[in-house]
Amino acid sequence: MFNSPSNSPIISIILPVYNGEPFINEAIESILNQVFKDFELIIVNDASTDNTEKIINEYAQKDNRIRIITNEVNKKLPASLNIGHKAARGKWLTWTSDDNIVRKKYLIELYNAILKSGADIVFSDFTILGFDNTTRKKISGPIENLLFGNTIGASFLYHKEVFEQLRGYDEELFSVEDYDFWLRAALNFKFHHLKKDLYIYRRHEGSISTSVNTKKRDFFIRQVNNMYKKLGIQLNLNDNTINFLSDIHLSHPIDIKNYVRNEHIIWNDLKHVTLNGISCCTLKKIRDLVKINWLKNKEQQSINTFLYALLYKPGIFLQIRNKRDIILSLKLLLKNII
């Protein structure tokens, strides 16, 4: 049994779990095998109905760094995260999922990086483990692009003060609670990107991010919209800007004509937004996002919308440094016309 040097470990790891029997062993083992030893592991059992309770209790009996909190009813991820965070005794916090794996130097690398950088939050690159056990490295960041998608990812460590000042994870935003947390944090706290692969994120049929279930997908879309609406209220954003951010994040087709009519509103809103103390937008970036969206969505690739944009906002397509894009655009148009 590991004897913790004090009742105040340096790092607290929160592990929320609901019916995590298939992978929970691997997740816990990867945490207990850390090079950095001064941590506590708080497992929040969210009313699991499989063998999760038995498995985690066996681990808790062997290692006194493990604390278990059991929800009598299923409260979902964001509420379980808040419960675990509020019970944490460490100065630095992180959390992981029951189906993911942390590498042996996960804690020591993140901890050293956060001390050296003086940041409030440090995040790193990670590996995505696919359905067929294929892997690919995911480069996190940059923080300036966070407004348009979750560029932080799955590997991170932050000061307890971040959680406290943000008043935790928004329990109304299940499935996008982490992205919402990072967005709110980036408005006031300092982030640092560690260019090391420290985490393995498993994608499988049960993952929300990979589910093809229509109801789950529709729910996710509603939650993304709700998140941007809440952010819009906080930042006093126009409805056109909120809809633009949501469409970009979800890769929904953008109405080019509507965008052209409202570009000045969107630009005036976003040019004032700073994340990590850095301006997150330029007019060129916004137009690039519109162009990329247009190229991805076939239903938008009509000669009518293309010519309309060329007439009123030629900067969307006619940029000297992007000749290849305009050629590709013309090819797509010709293909659709012919």
N, C-alpha and C positions, 0 to 999 in steps of 0.2 A: 504494500500500500504506500502511495506517495504521501509524504508529510509536507504540507504547505508551510512555508516559513512564517506566515502570518495570516490573519483574517482579512488582510487587504492585499490581494494579489494585484500585480501590475496590470494584467489584462483580463477582461471578462469576455468569454465567448458564449454567445447565445445560440442555441440550437433548437428552433421550433420544429415540432414533428407531429404529423397526423398520418397514422397508418404507414409508417416508414419501414416496415419489416424487411422489404427486399434489399435495401441498401444501408440501413442505419448502422450496421456493424462496421462497414467500411468507413463511414463518416466519422464515427467515434474513434476508431483505431487510428485514423490519420491525425486526429487532434491529439490523442494521447502520445503519439510518437513524435511530437514536436521537439526540435532542438531547444527551443525556449520553454522553460519548465514552469515559470511563475505565473500561472493562469488558473482561472476557475472555468469550468464548463457548466453552464446553466441550461439544462434540457427542459423545454416547456412542452409537455405532452398534451396536445390539444384534443383530449378525449378520444384517443385512438381506440379502435375496436379490434385490431389484430393483435399480434404478439409483441408490439412495440414496448408496452409497459414491462413485460417480463425481461426483454433484452436490455433495456436501459437500467433496470433495477440491478441486474447482474453486474453491469459495469460499475454502477455506483457503489456496490459492496466492495469492489476491488480497488477503487481509487477515490480517495476522499476529496479530490478536487472537483468531483462531479456533484452537482446539486440538481434535484429534480423538482419541478413544479408541475402539478397536474390540474388541468382545467376540467371542471366537472361537466361542462358542455363545450361543444366545439365552437370556438370564438374566431376562427380564421387567423391567417398569418399576421396581419398588422397588429391585432390585439395581442396575440401571443408574443410578438416582438416587444411590444410595450411592457408586458408583464415581466418578461425576462430582463429587459434593460433596467427597469425600476428596481429589480432585485440585485443588480450587479454591484459588486464592491470594488471593481477595478477602475483605475483612472482612464484607461483606454479600452475601447469597446470594438467588437466585431461580431458578425453573425454569419452563420452558414446554414445550408439546407441538409436534410437527412439523406439526400441522394447525391451529394457532391463530396469532393475530396480535397483536403488541403495538403500541400506538399510539406515535407519535413521542416523546411526553413521558412515557412509561411509567416509565422509570428515574429521570428527574430529579424527577418528582412524588413517587414513592415514597421516594426518597432524602431529599429535603427534608422530607417528612412524618415520617420516622422520626427524623431529627435533631431536628426541632422538638418532637416529642411525647415523646422520650426512651423510646419503646417498644422492645421487643425485636423485635416483628413488626408490620408495617403491611400492611393489605389494603385493596383498593378495590372499587368497583362495576365492572361490565363489561357488555359486550353479548353476547347470544347470537345467533349467526347460524344460522338454520334451514335445513332441507333445500331450501326454495324461495327462498332468499336473503332471506327476511323477517328482520327484526331486532327484538329487544326488549331493553330495558335491565334488567339484573339488579341489584337493590340488595342488597349484601352485609350480613351481620350480622342482628340484634345478636349479640354474642359470648355473651350469656347463654343464647341458644337453641341453642348449638352441641351440647349434649348430645343433642339430638333430631334433628339433621340438620346437614349441612355448610353452615354459614352464612358460611364464609370465601370459598369460591369459587376463581377461577382467577388472580386478580391479587394479588401479594404480594411482600414483601421482608422478609428477616429476618437477624438477626445470626448469624454462623457458630457462635457459642457455643450457640445453640438446637439446631442440628443435632448438635453434639458432645455436649451434655449428654443429649440424647434418644437418643444412639447411632444416629442415622439413622432411616431408614424401615424399618418392619417388613417383611422380605422374605417373610414367610408370609402377608401380607395384601394380595396383589396384587388390584387393582381398588378397594380402600378404603384404600390406603396413605396417601394425602394426608389423608383425614378422620381416620384414626387418629393421624397426626402432629399435626394441629391440636388434637385432644382432649388428647393428652398434654402438648402445649406449653401449652395454656390453664390447666393445673393449676399451673404454676409461672412462666410468663412473661407479660409485659405486652403486650397487643394494642392497636392503634389503627386505627380505621376512617377511611379517607380517602374522602370523598364525591365522588369523581370517577370518570368512566368511562375506564379506561386500557387496556382489553384486549378482544379479540374472540375469543369461544369458539365454535368451529365444531361444530355438531351434524350428523352425517352417518351413513350406514348402518354405518360401521365403528366408530363411537363405542360404548364399553361402556355408557355411560349411556342410549343410545337403542336398543340392540340388542333385537330381539324374539325372538332365538334362545333357545329354551327352556333349552338347556344352559348358555348364558352367564348367563341370568337366575337359574337355580338355583344356579350357582356364586357369583354375586353375593350371593344371599341367605345362602348358607353363610358367605361371608366377612364379611358384616355381623354375623351371629350370633357368629362367632369373634372379631371385633373387640370386641364388647360383653362377651364372656366374659373376654377378656384385661383389659379395663378394669375389669370387675367384680372380678377377682382383685386388681388394684392398689388399688381403692377399697374392697375388702371388702364388696361388694354382695351382697344376697340374690338367689337364682335368680329369684324373682318379679320383682324390680326389673330384672334383666338381660333377662328375657323381655319385660317391659313396654317398655323402651327400644328393643329390637329391633323389636317389633311397631309401635311408633309410627313409627320411622324408615322401615320398609318399607310402612307403611299396611296392615298385615295386620289383619284383624278382631280386636278385643279381646274376650275372653270377659268380659262385663260382670259376671256373677255372681262369677267368679273374682277379678276386679279388686276388687269390693266387699269380698270376704272378706280381701283382702290389701292394701288401701289403706294401712293403718297401717304395714305393713312398707315399702312403696314410699316413702311419705312420710318415714318416719324415715331411710331411706337417702339420699334425694335432697336433703333439706333441709340436709345437711351438705356437699354438693358445691359448691365455689366454682370458677368459671372466670374467669380474668383478675382474680381477687380479689373477684369479685362472686358472690353467691348466685344459682345458676342456676334455682332452683325456689321456687315457693310452692304451697300446696295448691290454690289457685285455678287456677294454670297447669296443674297435673297433671290436674285435673278438666276443664278446658277441652280439653286434648288428648284425653281419653277421649271427651268429648262430640263433638268434631269427627270422631274416628275412627268413632264410632257413626253419625253422620249420613252418612258417606261409604260405609259398608258396609251394603248393603241386608239381607244375611242376619242382621244383628244387630238389625234394627229390628222386633222383636216386642213385642207388648203385655206379654208375660211379663217380658222383661228390663227394659223401661221401668218397669213397676210395681215390680219388685224393687229397682231403683235408687232409685226415689222413696221406697220404704219404708225402706231401710237407709242410703242415702247420697243424700238429696234434694239436697245441694249440687251434685251433678253436673249436674242439670237446672234446679233452682229457684234461679236467681241473679237478684237484682233488676236488675242492669245488663244482663241478657241475656234480656229478655222475648221478643225476636224468635226466639231459639233454641228456647225452650220451645214457641212457637206453631208453628214449623217442625217440631219433633219430633212434636207432636200431629197435624199435617197428614200427615206421613209415615206415622204409625201408622194413621190413619184410611184413608189410601190403600191401605195393605197389607191392612187388615182387610176393607175393602169390595171 
